[in-house]
Amino acid sequence: MYNSKEEAIKNFDPNGVGAVGTLFGLPFTPEQAQVVVIPVPWEVTVSYNSGTAKGPEAVLEASPQLDLHQPDIPDAWKMGLAMLPVSEKWLHRSDELRAKAAHYIKALEEDTLSTQREAIRNLPASVNEAGEQLTAWVKKEAVELIEAGKLPVVLGGDHSTPLGLMQAIAEEKGAFGILQIDAHADLRKAYEGFTYSHASIMYNALQIKEVEKLVQVGIRDICGAEVQLAQKEKERVTIFYDRALKEQSYEGKTWQQQVRDILEPLPKQVYVSFDIDGLDPKLCPGTGTPVPGGLEFEQAMYLLKAVVESGRTIVGFDLCEVAPGYYSDWNGNVGARVLYRLANLAGVSNGWLNLKK
């Protein structure tokens, strides 16, 4: 690594081979980068397929093979993008608690919880305590980055992981709206007894008073209780169901028109929460809970670019639920491309990069 950002830019060849072990093969340290990724290797409460705790590593490993040039954002790489080290402490804690949680969840599904030993029956209390500690850690990391003038990003891990980042942004930046791309609404209260469940992230986000609006896009799995909550919070929650968007397109409504509808409720400051399963599962076959349908890659990128072109500011974002699983290289590859494009668009919205018309 180089002693300064200027030196790094001067000596780096963006057309050469990316250095393995650095995010996108870029030469920047977190101190030199404008956008800094906080990897959160956590998946304790996943209720279907596991593997998302390895998501940050999979994205990191795939990222150097991306070509850095983007026609509409010239020299985007010069903004500086880096990732903090993956925490072995939190990965170990996740692995330890995940094994116990899997036993607990299986007992719930088989209706045998009452026959389990006390440690398993009382497991949610331990998991909730760990979830609270993780959230506090993420918040602390994010606050330090914001105060250093950086744009913080959470790379999960399951979708419970970015709550601390949202709390930090609320504390440091004030009111904002959330644009969520996801197959699931994630509005369950303490799903399966876990306060910080991957299925509860947006319920928990709504407890942050600075979250003025939640706009959900691509939703195609939702339970009745979540629908009721959305209706109760209809001034704050707007859902664009995948099926409804598809039906409108079949009847002639363009994606451009739909994107205008999606953006309309969002305030000036926007936080993007990108669950990779919001995409068509052919793009993320390893993700924890894949659902048929979803957005195409460029369809999602068009939406994100429209956020920036509307004059809104992306104050933070997360990318979650990337899991190596089957076709591990493919999952990391797609995740890395989402991360790079979203980081660069966020850079434009914050005035660090220019968008070429």
N, C-alpha and C positions, 0 to 999 in steps of 0.2 A: 504494500500500500504506500501511497505517496503522502508527503508531509502537509500538503494543502490541496484544496479542491482544484485550484487553478493548475497546479502541477499535474494532478491526476488527469484533467481534461487534456492538457497539452501532450501528455505522453501516451494516452490511450488510443488504440486503433479500433474504432467501432465496427470496422469491416473484418477484423481479424477473428481469431478463435477466442471465445469467452473463457475466462479463467474458471475452472471448476472449483466449487466451494464458495463462490461469491454469487450474490443474487444477480441474475442475468449476465454474469461474467463482468460486471461493472467494477471499476477500481476504487469506489468510494467507501469510506468508513461511515458509520452512523453519525459521527460528528460532522462529516463533510456533506452528507446527503440532506436533501430538502424533505424527502418522504422517507420515513423510517418504519419498517415492519416489525411488529411485536409478534413473534411466533408463540402460539399457545397450544402445546401438545396435550390436549385434554379431551376425553370422551367417556367420562364415567357413566353418564346416564343414557347413552345410546340404547335404543330399544329394538333395533333390528340388526343391521350389519355393523360390525366394528371396523376400525382401521383409521378413523379420522385423526387420531392422535399423531399419526405418521404423515398427515397432510402437509405440514410445513416443510418437512424433510423432502417429501416427494416434489413439491413445487420448487424448492431450492435446487434439487438435483437436475430437474428438467430445464430450469430457467436459462442456463448459459447457451443452450442451443438455439434460442430465439434470435432472429435478426432484429436489430434495434431500430432500424429506420421506419418511420411512420410518415407517409406522404403529407398528411394534414397537420402534423406537429413536427416540423423539422428540428433535428438535433434534440429530440426529447430527452435522450439519455443524459445530456449535460446538466439537467436539473439536479441529478443525484438521487439515487434510490439504493437503499441498503437494508439489511435485516440484522436484527440483534441475534445473538446466539440462542439456539434452542435450549430451553432450560431442562437439564437432566433431572433436576429436582421435581419439577411438575410432571414430567413424563413418567417418572418412577411412581409418583403419587397417583397419577391417573391409572397406570397399569395395576397398581395394588388395589385401588378401590373399584376399578372396573370388574375385576374378577369376582369380587364380593357382590357388586351390584347385579351382575349377570345372574348369579344364584338367586338373589332376591327377586328380580324381575321374572325369572322362570317360575319361582314359587307363586308369584302373583298370578301368572298366566294359567298355572295348573291348579290354582285354588288350594295350595298346600302350605300357605304361609304360617298358619296357626300351628303346624307340626314342626316348624323349623326351630333351630336353637335361638336363644334370645339375641345373640349378636346379629343374626341375620334379620330377625323381626325388627330390630331397632336400628338397622343400617341407615335409613334415611337421615337420622340425626347426624351421624358421622359424615355422610356425603354432603349434607347441607352446610355443615361447618366448614368442610374443605372448599365447597363452592363459594362460600362467603370470603374465605381467605384468598382464593384465586381471583375473585372479582376485585378485592382490595389491591392485590398485587398488580393486576392489569391497569387499574385506575392510577396507581402511583407511577408506573412506567409511562403511561400516557400523559399525565400531568407534567412530568419532567420534560417530555418531548415537546409538548405544546409551549411550555415556558421557555424552551430553547429555540422557539421559532420554527419547529418542525411540524409536518402533518403526520399524525400517528395513524397506523393501520394495524388491525389485528388479523393475523392469518391463523385460522383454526385448523385443527380442532373442531369439535362439534359446535353447534350454533349457540350454545350457552356462553361461549367464551368472550364475546365482545361487550358484555354488560358494563364492565368497568370502564371501557373506552367511552361508551355512551355517557356514563356518569361524569367522566372527566371533561368531556366536551360541554356538557350542561353546566358544569362548574366554571369552566374557563371561557366558554364562547356564548353562553346564554341560550335563548330559545332556538329550536331547530325542528325540522321535520325529518322523518325517516322514509326513505324509498327502499322497500324490501322486495327483492327478487327471490322467489321461493316457490317450492311446490306445496309447502305447508304454511298454515297461518301462524303456528307457534304461539297461540293465545291461551293455552291451557294453564290453569293455575296449579302450580306444584304437581306436575304430571307424575303419576306413580309415587307420589309422596316426596318427590325431589324438588325443592324450591328453585334450584338453579338448573332445571332440566333443559335439554336442547329444545324441547317442545313448549317451553315457557318463556323463551327469550323476549318475545314481543309483549307478553303479559307483564313481564318485569320492566320492560322499557316504558310501558305506559304508566308505571309508578313514578317515573321521573317527570316532575311537573314542567320542565323545560321542553319536553317533547310535545310540540303543538299538534302535530299531525303524523299519522302513520298511513302510508299508501302502500298497499301490498299488490304485487303483480305476479301473475302466473300461478296463482293458488289453484290446486286441484285435489287436495286432500284436506278436509276440515270437518270437525265434529260439531254437533248441535250446540254444545256449551260455548264453543268459540264463536259460532254465528250469533248466539244471544249476546255475548259480550260485545261483538262488533256493532250490533244493533243498539245496544245500550250506550256505546261510546261513538255513535254515528257522526258526531261532530268532529271526532278526532281520528276515526278509522274509516278508510275507504278501501274496498277490496275489488280488484280487477281479476275476476276468475278466468282461468285459462280457457275454459269451455266457452264462456261468453265472448272473450276476445276472438276465438277461432270462429264462432258462429257469425259474429259481426263481419269478419274478413270474408267469409264465404258469401255473405250478402252484399259485399262491395265496399265496405269501409276499409280505408287504407291504414297501414300501420302508422303512417305519419299523423293521421287524424286521431287514432287511438292514443298515440303518445302525447298529443296535445291535451287530451282528456286526463291522462295519467298525471301530467305535470301540473295541471291547473290548481289542484288543492295544496300543492307544496309551498311552503314559505321560502324566504330568501336563502336561508341557510339549510343545507340538506346533508344528511348523513345517509350513506348508501350501505345497506346490509345485503350482501350478495351470498346467498346460499347456492352452491354450485348445482344443487338438484332443481333449481329453478329452470335450468336448461333441459333440453331434451336428453333423456338418459343415455342416448348413444354417445353423448359428449362427456358423460361422467358415470360410466358403468360401475365404478367402484364405490360411489357415494353411499352413505349409510342407509337412506330410505328412498330409493329411486321410485319415480311415479311416471307412467306413460304421459306423453304430451310435453308441454313446456316450450320455452323459447329456443330459437336457433341462436347460434353464437352472434352473428352480425346483427340480428334483431335486437338482442340485448345491448350490444355496443351502440347501436343507433339510439336507443333510449337514453343511455348514459351520456352520449354526446349531446343529445337534445337538452339534457339538464344544464350542461355548460353553456350551450348556445342561448338558452333562455335567460342567461344573466345570473343564475343562481350560483352559490358558492358551495362546493363540497368541503365540509369542515372535518370530515373523517370518513373512514369506511372499513368494512371487514369483508373478508372472503373466507367462508367456512364450508365444512363438510367435504372437502377434497380428501379422498381416501385412495391409497394405492390400489388395493383389491385386485380384481382381474384387470388385465391390460394396464398394469401399474404405470408404465411410461406414458400412456395416453392420458390418464387422469392427471398426472403431474403436468404434462404438456399443456392441456387445456386450462388447468388452474393457473399456470404461469402466464398464459396469454391474457386471461381475464385480469390478473393482477397488474400486469404491465400496462395494459390499455387504460384500466381504471385509474392507476396512479398518474399516468400522463394527463388524462382528462382532468383529474383533480388539480394537477399542477397548472393547467390552463385556467381553471376556475379561480385559482388563488393568485393569478397574475405572474406566475413564475415561468410560464411558457406561452407561446402564441399559437392560436389555431389558424391554419391557413385556409382561406375560403376557396 
